Amino acid sequence: MVVTTTNKVTSVLDLNTIEKYIKNIDIINSDKVIAPRLLQSKSYLKILSIFYLIKDTNVSITANIIENVIQSTYIFNNIILVLKPGVIKVSSKSNLAVIWINIWDLRLSH
């Protein structure tokens, strides 16, 4: 897999140029080249007012727990995490947390 980054807006013409270039490299089997595409979006999700301690325990919610929930929930299909989720307790006297999740949305734009 080849990943190309740019700080400019990419057009379909740019993607076609990249595809033609890669297919013309001698050591690459052009039949195996998949058409290039852009990620649909990079964004973050902020979850407010979730309990910091897991119900009926003294165990705090962690980034690993959040990752497991994301992986097992169908609404997050085609989503990958950019970084580990951030979990912050709202205050020392509160049992609420704020969670930040940085994601890439891999769905193809049609």
Stockholm file with secondary structure:
# STOCKHOLM 1.0

chainA/1-110         MVVTTTNKVTSVLDLNTIEKYIKNIDIINSDKVIAPRLLQSKSYLKILSIFYLIKDTNVSITANIIENVIQSTYIFNNIILVLKPGVIKVSSKSNLAVIWINIWDLRLSH
#=GR chainA/1-110 SS CCCCCCSSCCCHHHHHHHHHHHHTSTTSCGGGCCCCCCCSEEEEEEEEEEESBCTTSSCBCCHHHHHHHHHHCGGGTTEEESSCCEEEESCTTCCEEEEEEEEEECCCCC
#=GC SS_cons         CCCCCCSSCCCHHHHHHHHHHHHTSTTSCGGGCCCCCCCSEEEEEEEEEEESBCTTSSCBCCHHHHHHHHHHCGGGTTEEESSCCEEEESCTTCCEEEEEEEEEECCCCC
//
